[in-house]
Amino acid sequence: MTKPEIISWLLEGDPSIRWQVQRDLLNARPAKYELERRKIAKEGWGKRLLDLQDSSGLWGGGIYGPKWISTTYTMLTLRLLGLQTNHPQAKQACKIFLDEGFYTDGGINFFSYSLKYSETCVTSMILALLAYFRYPDERIHAIASFVVGEQMSDGGWNCESPKGATHSSFHTTIQRWRDYMNMSVSSRKRKSKSAKSAPVDMNSCWRIACTNRTAQARSSTQR
């Protein structure tokens, strides 16, 4: 049980904290916490970030870089804060993601000057943002299909697979499932495809988490 003094302390914080405390810890009615959530764009951390968007719709002067302050990472932060899905500044950024990044293979490629394929992790992040902010564009379905198509034979994902990776990355897989599930939640009123994965068990988690070398070493010690 959460102590009352901790709740009081959290409620003294930013609107992005307060609305989630009301929803997740206090079980407040949607009308109450959504009222608090709307303040994110008007005060505190959310407003400070929104005020940094330039007239072209970008943050930090770029779409993916400079890392952490660019449009992609600012939008990811705004999503975590809980910015409302219909915010026009977020919609403007979503349009940029698609217009500048949608690639011939159906994914997102902001690096076509050096890469001739879409990067799985970046594509998944953009997919999650487009779904969260409910951007209305048919290209989103192609992006979702691209991400599902990148699933490896062991059931996971690895951003290094185009470079020859033969097994999934635990980190990449968890991130991709989180992004994919966010899309599913945001699009729950529409029928969506599910990833072609067998039920996850501890052996699957071990195989995905380990590198080939680690797995081979573990196998040799058990003989």
Secondary structure, 3 states (H helix, E strand, C coil): CCCHHHHHHHHCCCHHHHHHHHHHCCCCCHHHHHHHHHHHHCCHHHHHHHHCCCCCCCECCECCCCCCCCHHHHHHHHHHHCCCCCCHHHHHHHHHHHHHHECCCCCECCCCCCCCCCCHHHHHHHHHHHHHCCCCCCHHHHHHHHHHHCCCCCCCCCCCHHHCCCCCCHHHHHHHHHHHHHHHHHCCCCCCCCCCCCCCCHHHHHHHHCCHHHHHHHHHHCC
